[in-house]
Amino acid sequence: MFAVDKKHQRKGIGKTLFAHALRKAKRVSDDTGVWAVVLDALDDPAERFYRHFGFDTLVSGTRRLFLPISEIG
């Protein structure tokens, strides 16, 4: 679960934390064999948030999204 308390939303905290988590995933990917980050977006706003980072649909008709490690900057 990834969330920011409502009183702290719209300050860029979520984007900063999530970008940091993606960079950490990329750093350990060679040692762990990870090829992508896969997640389930809770709702439409969450899905838009993740798509901002380049996530794409993994399973048609669902909110299951993925981002290949190779696409993380």
Order of alpha helices (4+ residues) and beta strands (2+ residues): alpha-beta-alpha-beta-beta
